[in-house]
Amino acid sequence: MADIEKTLTTDGKRTITIHGMKLTVDPAVMDDMRVMNWLYTIQHPESDDDDGVLVMVPLIRTLFGKDYQKIMDHLAEADGRIPMQKVANFLTEFMSKVNPNS
């Protein structure tokens, strides 16, 4: 718990490091029903005919906010391609660090 407390800024944001990138994020980004719906759709693709895994795009844009492009550039391969597995791994670590008690 002490490590997490050290990462909190005066405005309630949390500084985290993922894959060598330091980010300052607002944990309140997880307190959004849209985020929960997108996560549910990703976890249960058979329950939603509409978007399936494509909801990952608005999910990561919402979660990463202004850092979205910087993160995508960081995850890109030399040829410019951004492998989905790298994005999924980054997203998993992001969520565990932003919301460590869940």
SEKOLFI-485311 format. One record per atom (N, C-alpha, C): residue in three letters; x, y, z; atom name. Coordinates in Angstrom, 2 decimals. Example, Ala and Ser with C-alpha at 12.3 -4.5 7.8 and 13.67 -1.06 7.14 Angstrom:
ALA_13.19_-5.69_7.80_N
ALA_12.30_-4.50_7.80_CA
ALA_13.20_-3.30_7.80_C
SER_12.85_-2.25_7.08_N
SER_13.67_-1.06_7.14_CA
SER_12.90_0.03_7.87_C
//
This chain:
MET_0.81_-1.20_0.00_N
MET_0.00_0.00_0.00_CA
MET_0.86_1.27_0.00_C
ALA_2.00_1.23_0.67_N
ALA_2.86_2.41_0.74_CA
ALA_3.34_2.83_-0.65_C
ASP_3.65_1.86_-1.52_N
ASP_4.10_2.20_-2.86_CA
ASP_3.04_2.96_-3.63_C
ILE_1.78_2.56_-3.47_N
ILE_0.69_3.23_-4.17_CA
ILE_0.51_4.64_-3.64_C
GLU_0.56_4.80_-2.32_N
GLU_0.39_6.12_-1.73_CA
GLU_1.45_7.09_-2.22_C
LYS_2.67_6.63_-2.40_N
LYS_3.75_7.48_-2.88_CA
LYS_3.49_7.97_-4.30_C
THR_2.68_7.26_-5.05_N
THR_2.46_7.62_-6.44_CA
THR_1.31_8.61_-6.62_C
LEU_0.58_8.90_-5.56_N
LEU_-0.55_9.83_-5.68_CA
LEU_-0.05_11.26_-5.74_C
THR_-0.62_12.06_-6.64_N
THR_-0.28_13.47_-6.74_CA
THR_-1.23_14.26_-5.86_C
THR_-0.98_15.55_-5.71_N
THR_-1.81_16.38_-4.84_CA
THR_-3.24_16.50_-5.35_C
ASP_-3.47_16.31_-6.63_N
ASP_-4.83_16.41_-7.17_CA
ASP_-5.52_15.05_-7.28_C
GLY_-4.98_14.03_-6.61_N
GLY_-5.62_12.72_-6.58_CA
GLY_-5.27_11.82_-7.75_C
LYS_-4.44_12.29_-8.64_N
LYS_-4.03_11.45_-9.77_CA
LYS_-2.92_10.51_-9.31_C
ARG_-2.67_9.49_-10.09_N
ARG_-1.68_8.49_-9.75_CA
ARG_-0.62_8.45_-10.85_C
THR_0.64_8.44_-10.44_N
THR_1.73_8.29_-11.40_CA
THR_2.10_6.82_-11.43_C
ILE_2.07_6.24_-12.63_N
ILE_2.37_4.82_-12.80_CA
ILE_3.42_4.67_-13.90_C
THR_4.12_3.56_-13.88_N
THR_5.08_3.25_-14.94_CA
THR_4.70_1.90_-15.53_C
ILE_4.52_1.88_-16.85_N
ILE_4.17_0.65_-17.57_CA
ILE_5.09_0.54_-18.77_C
HIS_5.75_-0.59_-18.90_N
HIS_6.64_-0.84_-20.04_CA
HIS_7.64_0.30_-20.22_C
GLY_8.13_0.85_-19.11_N
GLY_9.10_1.93_-19.17_CA
GLY_8.52_3.31_-19.39_C
MET_7.21_3.42_-19.52_N
MET_6.55_4.72_-19.73_CA
MET_5.97_5.21_-18.42_C
LYS_6.27_6.45_-18.06_N
LYS_5.69_7.06_-16.87_CA
LYS_4.45_7.85_-17.29_C
LEU_3.33_7.56_-16.65_N
LEU_2.06_8.21_-16.97_CA
LEU_1.42_8.74_-15.69_C
THR_0.74_9.85_-15.79_N
THR_-0.06_10.36_-14.68_CA
THR_-1.52_10.22_-15.09_C
VAL_-2.27_9.44_-14.32_N
VAL_-3.65_9.14_-14.67_CA
VAL_-4.58_9.43_-13.50_C
ASP_-5.82_9.69_-13.83_N
ASP_-6.85_9.91_-12.83_CA
ASP_-7.58_8.59_-12.60_C
PRO_-7.48_8.00_-11.41_N
PRO_-8.15_6.73_-11.16_CA
PRO_-9.66_6.79_-11.40_C
ALA_-10.24_7.98_-11.38_N
ALA_-11.68_8.13_-11.62_CA
ALA_-12.07_7.71_-13.03_C
VAL_-11.09_7.56_-13.93_N
VAL_-11.39_7.14_-15.30_CA
VAL_-12.09_5.78_-15.29_C
MET_-11.85_4.98_-14.25_N
MET_-12.48_3.66_-14.16_CA
MET_-13.92_3.75_-13.66_C
ASP_-14.30_4.89_-13.09_N
ASP_-15.64_5.08_-12.56_CA
ASP_-16.56_5.62_-13.65_C
ASP_-16.78_4.81_-14.67_N
ASP_-17.54_5.22_-15.85_CA
ASP_-18.28_3.99_-16.37_C
MET_-19.57_4.07_-16.45_N
MET_-20.37_2.93_-16.89_CA
MET_-20.02_2.51_-18.31_C
ARG_-19.61_3.46_-19.16_N
ARG_-19.19_3.09_-20.52_CA
ARG_-18.00_2.15_-20.47_C
VAL_-17.05_2.45_-19.60_N
VAL_-15.87_1.60_-19.44_CA
VAL_-16.29_0.20_-19.01_C
MET_-17.20_0.12_-18.04_N
MET_-17.68_-1.19_-17.57_CA
MET_-18.38_-1.96_-18.69_C
ASN_-19.19_-1.27_-19.48_N
ASN_-19.87_-1.92_-20.61_CA
ASN_-18.87_-2.45_-21.63_C
TRP_-17.86_-1.64_-21.96_N
TRP_-16.85_-2.07_-22.92_CA
TRP_-16.08_-3.27_-22.40_C
LEU_-15.70_-3.24_-21.11_N
LEU_-14.98_-4.37_-20.52_CA
LEU_-15.84_-5.63_-20.52_C
TYR_-17.12_-5.47_-20.23_N
TYR_-18.03_-6.62_-20.25_CA
TYR_-18.12_-7.21_-21.66_C
THR_-18.24_-6.35_-22.65_N
THR_-18.34_-6.82_-24.03_CA
THR_-17.08_-7.57_-24.46_C
ILE_-15.91_-7.09_-24.02_N
ILE_-14.66_-7.77_-24.34_CA
ILE_-14.60_-9.13_-23.64_C
GLN_-15.04_-9.18_-22.39_N
GLN_-15.01_-10.43_-21.62_CA
GLN_-16.08_-11.43_-22.06_C
HIS_-17.20_-10.93_-22.60_N
HIS_-18.33_-11.78_-22.99_CA
HIS_-18.78_-11.46_-24.41_C
PRO_-17.95_-11.71_-25.40_N
PRO_-18.29_-11.31_-26.77_CA
PRO_-19.55_-11.98_-27.30_C
GLU_-19.88_-13.16_-26.79_N
GLU_-21.07_-13.86_-27.27_CA
GLU_-22.36_-13.18_-26.82_C
SER_-22.28_-12.28_-25.83_N
SER_-23.49_-11.66_-25.30_CA
SER_-23.89_-10.38_-26.03_C
ASP_-23.06_-9.93_-26.95_N
ASP_-23.32_-8.66_-27.63_CA
ASP_-23.00_-8.82_-29.11_C
ASP_-24.01_-8.72_-29.96_N
ASP_-23.80_-8.90_-31.41_CA
ASP_-23.19_-7.66_-32.05_C
ASP_-23.28_-6.52_-31.39_N
ASP_-22.95_-5.25_-32.03_CA
ASP_-21.47_-5.06_-32.32_C
ASP_-20.66_-4.94_-31.27_N
ASP_-19.30_-4.46_-31.46_CA
ASP_-18.22_-5.49_-31.18_C
GLY_-18.46_-6.41_-30.30_N
GLY_-17.44_-7.39_-29.95_CA
GLY_-16.15_-6.75_-29.50_C
VAL_-15.04_-7.29_-29.96_N
VAL_-13.73_-6.82_-29.54_CA
VAL_-13.42_-5.40_-30.05_C
LEU_-14.18_-4.92_-31.02_N
LEU_-13.93_-3.56_-31.54_CA
LEU_-14.17_-2.48_-30.49_C
VAL_-14.87_-2.82_-29.41_N
VAL_-15.06_-1.82_-28.34_CA
VAL_-13.74_-1.50_-27.65_C
MET_-12.70_-2.26_-27.95_N
MET_-11.39_-1.96_-27.36_CA
MET_-10.90_-0.58_-27.79_C
VAL_-11.25_-0.14_-28.97_N
VAL_-10.79_1.16_-29.47_CA
VAL_-11.34_2.30_-28.61_C
PRO_-12.66_2.45_-28.44_N
PRO_-13.12_3.53_-27.58_CA
PRO_-12.69_3.35_-26.12_C
LEU_-12.55_2.10_-25.69_N
LEU_-12.11_1.84_-24.31_CA
LEU_-10.71_2.42_-24.09_C
ILE_-9.76_2.07_-24.94_N
ILE_-8.40_2.55_-24.70_CA
ILE_-8.28_4.05_-24.97_C
ARG_-9.06_4.58_-25.89_N
ARG_-9.03_6.03_-26.10_CA
ARG_-9.52_6.76_-24.85_C
THR_-10.56_6.22_-24.22_N
THR_-11.09_6.82_-23.00_CA
THR_-10.11_6.67_-21.84_C
LEU_-9.57_5.48_-21.66_N
LEU_-8.66_5.24_-20.54_CA
LEU_-7.35_5.99_-20.68_C
PHE_-6.78_6.03_-21.87_N
PHE_-5.47_6.64_-22.06_CA
PHE_-5.55_8.15_-22.27_C
GLY_-6.72_8.65_-22.66_N
GLY_-6.91_10.09_-22.80_CA
GLY_-5.87_10.75_-23.69_C
LYS_-5.30_11.84_-23.19_N
LYS_-4.34_12.63_-23.98_CA
LYS_-3.05_11.86_-24.27_C
ASP_-2.80_10.78_-23.53_N
ASP_-1.60_9.98_-23.76_CA
ASP_-1.79_8.88_-24.80_C
TYR_-2.97_8.79_-25.38_N
TYR_-3.29_7.70_-26.31_CA
TYR_-2.24_7.56_-27.42_C
GLN_-1.96_8.64_-28.15_N
GLN_-1.04_8.55_-29.28_CA
GLN_0.38_8.24_-28.82_C
LYS_0.79_8.83_-27.71_N
LYS_2.13_8.56_-27.17_CA
LYS_2.27_7.07_-26.83_C
ILE_1.22_6.49_-26.25_N
ILE_1.24_5.06_-25.91_CA
ILE_1.27_4.20_-27.17_C
MET_0.45_4.55_-28.15_N
MET_0.44_3.79_-29.40_CA
MET_1.80_3.84_-30.09_C
ASP_2.43_5.01_-30.09_N
ASP_3.77_5.15_-30.67_CA
ASP_4.77_4.28_-29.92_C
HIS_4.64_4.24_-28.60_N
HIS_5.54_3.43_-27.76_CA
HIS_5.38_1.94_-28.05_C
LEU_4.16_1.50_-28.32_N
LEU_3.88_0.09_-28.56_CA
LEU_4.15_-0.35_-30.00_C
ALA_4.33_0.60_-30.89_N
ALA_4.50_0.28_-32.31_CA
ALA_5.81_-0.46_-32.58_C
GLU_5.73_-1.39_-33.51_N
GLU_6.91_-2.12_-33.99_CA
GLU_7.69_-1.20_-34.94_C
ALA_8.86_-1.64_-35.34_N
ALA_9.70_-0.86_-36.26_CA
ALA_8.98_-0.55_-37.57_C
ASP_8.09_-1.47_-38.01_N
ASP_7.36_-1.26_-39.26_CA
ASP_6.09_-0.42_-39.08_C
GLY_5.85_0.05_-37.85_N
GLY_4.69_0.89_-37.58_CA
GLY_3.47_0.14_-37.09_C
ARG_3.48_-1.19_-37.22_N
ARG_2.34_-2.01_-36.78_CA
ARG_2.30_-2.05_-35.26_C
ILE_1.09_-2.03_-34.70_N
ILE_0.90_-2.10_-33.25_CA
ILE_0.20_-3.42_-32.95_C
PRO_0.94_-4.43_-32.49_N
PRO_0.33_-5.74_-32.24_CA
PRO_-0.72_-5.68_-31.13_C
MET_-1.85_-6.30_-31.38_N
MET_-2.94_-6.31_-30.40_CA
MET_-2.50_-6.93_-29.07_C
GLN_-1.62_-7.93_-29.12_N
GLN_-1.17_-8.55_-27.87_CA
GLN_-0.41_-7.55_-27.00_C
LYS_0.39_-6.68_-27.62_N
LYS_1.10_-5.65_-26.86_CA
LYS_0.12_-4.66_-26.25_C
VAL_-0.91_-4.30_-27.02_N
VAL_-1.93_-3.39_-26.50_CA
VAL_-2.67_-4.04_-25.34_C
ALA_-3.05_-5.31_-25.50_N
ALA_-3.78_-6.02_-24.44_CA
ALA_-2.93_-6.12_-23.17_C
ASN_-1.65_-6.44_-23.31_N
ASN_-0.77_-6.52_-22.15_CA
ASN_-0.64_-5.17_-21.46_C
PHE_-0.48_-4.11_-22.25_N
PHE_-0.36_-2.76_-21.70_CA
PHE_-1.65_-2.39_-20.97_C
LEU_-2.79_-2.68_-21.59_N
LEU_-4.08_-2.36_-20.99_CA
LEU_-4.28_-3.11_-19.67_C
THR_-3.92_-4.38_-19.63_N
THR_-4.05_-5.17_-18.41_CA
THR_-3.22_-4.58_-17.28_C
GLU_-1.98_-4.23_-17.59_N
GLU_-1.11_-3.65_-16.56_CA
GLU_-1.61_-2.26_-16.15_C
PHE_-2.07_-1.49_-17.12_N
PHE_-2.63_-0.16_-16.85_CA
PHE_-3.77_-0.27_-15.84_C
MET_-4.70_-1.16_-16.11_N
MET_-5.87_-1.29_-15.25_CA
MET_-5.49_-1.77_-13.85_C
SER_-4.54_-2.68_-13.74_N
SER_-4.14_-3.17_-12.42_CA
SER_-3.42_-2.09_-11.61_C
LYS_-2.74_-1.18_-12.28_N
LYS_-2.04_-0.11_-11.56_CA
LYS_-2.94_1.08_-11.26_C
VAL_-3.89_1.35_-12.13_N
VAL_-4.81_2.46_-11.88_CA
VAL_-5.80_2.09_-10.79_C
ASN_-6.23_0.84_-10.79_N
ASN_-7.23_0.38_-9.83_CA
ASN_-6.70_-0.87_-9.12_C
PRO_-5.66_-0.70_-8.26_N
PRO_-4.96_-1.87_-7.71_CA
PRO_-5.77_-2.69_-6.71_C
ASN_-6.87_-2.18_-6.22_N
ASN_-7.67_-2.90_-5.23_CA
ASN_-8.77_-3.75_-5.81_C
SER_-8.86_-3.82_-7.14_N
SER_-9.96_-4.60_-7.73_CA
SER_-9.47_-5.94_-8.19_C
//
